[in-house]
Amino acid sequence: MRNKRQANNDRDLTRVIKWCSALGLGLMAAFLYSIKQVTPELQYRISFGTGVSFVVAVALSWAFWRLVFGKPNGSENSLSKPLKRGFIILSIFLTVASLAPFVYMLKGVANDKKGEIAEGTALAVLVLSGVGFLLWKTARFLESDSKREDDDSKPEEQSKL
């Protein structure tokens, strides 16, 4: 009973990660596509391309997370070579596709402002990396606590039998 509940919780969490990531990346792609001018004022236009960029980003994000999580009942611990190659290519493409619009938008910014923007971006990356590290450590702690709880409950279940 407990394993089935754990499997359902894992599946639900996986769905939340896939949907939220896909929606977030899709909205970011649509917003960045619709931006037409940054300086001196922000101008954007929603067009057919905005919708296409949203759908493409959602599909790529969904494919990425399907590669990350793999098959739900997969018995292999490692990815096959073609799957690993696809994962690497998709990871690089998503990284470039996320960074390219920011770099492209800097074309109309004065040189003296580019330094300030680079400092702000570096600070944001540093803060987000710190948050990611804390989330990773929390996940590891919760995972080890869950394993320890499972190990502690197994002798009790066996003694009842």
LINQUI-V753596 format. One record per residue. N is the residue number from 0. RES is the residue in one small letter. PSI is psi in whole degrees, 0 to 359 (NA if undefined). Layout:
n->N res->RES psi->PSI
n->N res->RES psi->PSI
This chain:
n->0 res->m psi->316
n->1 res->r psi->320
n->2 res->n psi->323
n->3 res->k psi->318
n->4 res->r psi->319
n->5 res->q psi->319
n->6 res->a psi->320
n->7 res->n psi->320
n->8 res->n psi->317
n->9 res->d psi->317
n->10 res->r psi->318
n->11 res->d psi->318
n->12 res->l psi->319
n->13 res->t psi->318
n->14 res->r psi->317
n->15 res->v psi->316
n->16 res->i psi->313
n->17 res->k psi->311
n->18 res->w psi->315
n->19 res->c psi->318
n->20 res->s psi->315
n->21 res->a psi->315
n->22 res->l psi->316
n->23 res->g psi->314
n->24 res->l psi->323
n->25 res->g psi->315
n->26 res->l psi->320
n->27 res->m psi->316
n->28 res->a psi->317
n->29 res->a psi->317
n->30 res->f psi->313
n->31 res->l psi->326
n->32 res->y psi->324
n->33 res->s psi->346
n->34 res->i psi->127
n->35 res->k psi->333
n->36 res->q psi->140
n->37 res->v psi->316
n->38 res->t psi->145
n->39 res->p psi->345
n->40 res->e psi->155
n->41 res->l psi->125
n->42 res->q psi->137
n->43 res->y psi->154
n->44 res->r psi->127
n->45 res->i psi->129
n->46 res->s psi->185
n->47 res->f psi->322
n->48 res->g psi->330
n->49 res->t psi->314
n->50 res->g psi->319
n->51 res->v psi->316
n->52 res->s psi->324
n->53 res->f psi->311
n->54 res->v psi->318
n->55 res->v psi->316
n->56 res->a psi->320
n->57 res->v psi->315
n->58 res->a psi->317
n->59 res->l psi->320
n->60 res->s psi->317
n->61 res->w psi->316
n->62 res->a psi->320
n->63 res->f psi->311
n->64 res->w psi->331
n->65 res->r psi->323
n->66 res->l psi->320
n->67 res->v psi->311
n->68 res->f psi->340
n->69 res->g psi->198
n->70 res->k psi->141
n->71 res->p psi->327
n->72 res->n psi->25
n->73 res->g psi->132
n->74 res->s psi->345
n->75 res->e psi->142
n->76 res->n psi->336
n->77 res->s psi->160
n->78 res->l psi->151
n->79 res->s psi->163
n->80 res->k psi->313
n->81 res->p psi->322
n->82 res->l psi->320
n->83 res->k psi->318
n->84 res->r psi->316
n->85 res->g psi->321
n->86 res->f psi->315
n->87 res->i psi->315
n->88 res->i psi->315
n->89 res->l psi->322
n->90 res->s psi->315
n->91 res->i psi->316
n->92 res->f psi->315
n->93 res->l psi->323
n->94 res->t psi->312
n->95 res->v psi->317
n->96 res->a psi->333
n->97 res->s psi->325
n->98 res->l psi->329
n->99 res->a psi->315
n->100 res->p psi->325
n->101 res->f psi->317
n->102 res->v psi->318
n->103 res->y psi->322
n->104 res->m psi->345
n->105 res->l psi->355
n->106 res->k psi->331
n->107 res->g psi->7
n->108 res->v psi->140
n->109 res->a psi->152
n->110 res->n psi->322
n->111 res->d psi->333
n->112 res->k psi->336
n->113 res->k psi->324
n->114 res->g psi->316
n->115 res->e psi->320
n->116 res->i psi->319
n->117 res->a psi->319
n->118 res->e psi->315
n->119 res->g psi->320
n->120 res->t psi->317
n->121 res->a psi->319
n->122 res->l psi->318
n->123 res->a psi->318
n->124 res->v psi->319
n->125 res->l psi->313
n->126 res->v psi->314
n->127 res->l psi->325
n->128 res->s psi->319
n->129 res->g psi->317
n->130 res->v psi->318
n->131 res->g psi->319
n->132 res->f psi->316
n->133 res->l psi->320
n->134 res->l psi->320
n->135 res->w psi->314
n->136 res->k psi->321
n->137 res->t psi->316
n->138 res->a psi->318
n->139 res->r psi->319
n->140 res->f psi->313
n->141 res->l psi->323
n->142 res->e psi->315
n->143 res->s psi->324
n->144 res->d psi->320
n->145 res->s psi->318
n->146 res->k psi->318
n->147 res->r psi->320
n->148 res->e psi->319
n->149 res->d psi->318
n->150 res->d psi->323
n->151 res->d psi->327
n->152 res->s psi->341
n->153 res->k psi->315
n->154 res->p psi->325
n->155 res->e psi->316
n->156 res->e psi->321
n->157 res->q psi->326
n->158 res->s psi->334
n->159 res->k psi->332
n->160 res->l psi->NA
